[in-house]
Amino acid sequence: MNAAIIVIGDEITSGRKIDTNSSYLARELGEIGVAVARIVGVGDDIKEVAGVLREAARAYRLVLVTGGLGPTHDDLTRQALAEAFGTRLVLDKPTAAYIEERFRARGLEAPEAVKAMALVPEGARTLANPVGTAPGLVWVERGTEIYVLPGVPSEAKAIFSTSVAPELRRRSGRDFIKTRVLRTVGITESEISEKLAKVIPELKVRLAFLPEATGVDLALTATAGDEAQTLAALESAVSEIVPLIGDRVYSLTGEEIHTVVGEMLIEHRKTLALAESCTGGLVAHLLTEVPGISASLERGIVAYSNKAKVETLGVCSDLIAEHGAVSEEVARAMASGVRERAATDLGLATTGIAGPTGGTETKPVGLVYLALAYRGGCEIARHVLTGGRDLVKRRAAVRALDMVRCYLASRE
C-alpha cells in the first residue's frame, strides 16, 4: 500500500520552520510496511487544504496529515476536512470534557478558543492525545483512511505511536519494508557509483545515494513478504557492497562517526587527548555526545593562537616561524605535545585555514593538516576542504575522527 503525507502550515511553506513530522512518519510507516509515495506541504488556506485532501483521497488508500489542529485562527484543518468531504463540524463531547478537565486540573478555565478543538467533522473518529490537548482525527472516504495529527512534533509522534501505528500493524497482507543506512567518509558519490557499477543491477534492494556535507550515505531498502526475507535481502546486499568500498564505510547501521569512534575508543580502552586549532573544539564537542566517553577522552585543548600552541602544547616557536602554524610540522608537534602532557594513548591535532580569509597561493582556504600521535609514531593527513567556514570546520572534524577510527580498526 502506498501512502501520502500532507504537512499543513504557513510556517512550513514559508521556510520559517523545518518540517520534521513527515520524515518521522515516513520512516515509521516504512517499518510497518507502508511505502510513502508523496509528501505535500500546504499553507493555511482552507480551499487549498481541502483540494489537496480530495486529491489525495482519490489517489491513495492511506493519507496522513499533520498540522492545523490547534486553537488559533490559522488552525483550519478541521474546517478544511469538513469542506473537502461535504460535512459539518459538530461538538465531540468526550473531547470537550477532556479539554476542560486538563485545564481544571491546573486550576484554570478552558478559553473558548481552546474549546473549539472539540469541534470535529461529523462522522470523524477522534484519537486521544496523550501529551497535549488537540485530539487526532480519523476520516474514511470511500475506502481511503485519512489520519489527521497535530503539528507539534511531540504530539504527532505520541498519537501516531499509541493509536495509528497499532491500527496499521493489526492489518494483514502488508509487505515488510526495512531500510539500512551505510555511512561513508572520504569517498565521493561518483567514486562509489563506479565501484558498485557491476553489482547494482543484481542487488535485490533499492539503493539510494544520499550525499551529505561530510560524506555519502547509502540507503538500502528491501521489501519482502515476511521480516526474515527482508532482513536476509539487506544482509546479502551489505555483504556485496561493503567489500567494494572498503574502509571508507564507517557504519553499517547509520551511526554518526563520532558515535562510532567514541564507542571504539571505549571498547579498545584507549585514551585520547585533543589539540584543536581550526576546529575550535568541535571534535571534543562531538565526542562528548557519546555516553561513557569520559573513560577515554582525557582532555581537549583549543590552542587557536600561536602563543597558545607554544605555551600550552610545547610547540617550538621556531617551528611555527619556519613552517607556519598550518603545516605538517606544527600539526605533528601539536599532537605529540598534547599526548605527552596528558599521558594518553593517542593525541589528535587539527590546524588549518577555515576561511573565508587567510589563504594564500601555497596555502589556500580549506587547507587542513591533521595529526594522530601514538606510542612510536605519528600519522599526518593533508586535506584541502571545500565550503564556507562552518563547513570546513565540520569536514575537518569528521576527517580527524576518521583518522582515529582507521587507527583503531587497523589494530583489531
Buried (B, 14 or more C-beta within 10 A) or exposed (E): BEBBBBBBBBBBBEEEEEBEBBEBBBEBBBEBBBBBEBBBBBBBBBEBBBBBBBBBBEEBBBBBBBBBBBBEEBBBBBBBBBBBBEBEBBEBEEBBEBBBEBBEEEEEEBEEEBBBBBBBBEEBBBBEBEEBBBBBBBBEBEEBBBBBBBBBBEBBBBBBEBBBBEEBEEEEEBBBBBBBBBBBBBBEBEBBEEBBEEBEEEBBBEBEEEEEEBBBBBBBBBBBEEEEBBBBBBBBBBEBBBEBBEBBBBBBEEBBBBBBBBBBBBEBEBBBBBBBBBBBBBBBBBBBEBEEBEEBBBBBBBBBEBEBBBEBBBBBEEBBEEBBBBBBBBBBBBBBBBBBBBEBBBBBBBBBBBBEEBBEEEBEBBBBBBBBBBEEEBBBBEBEBEBEBEBBBBBBBBBBBBBBBBBBEEEE
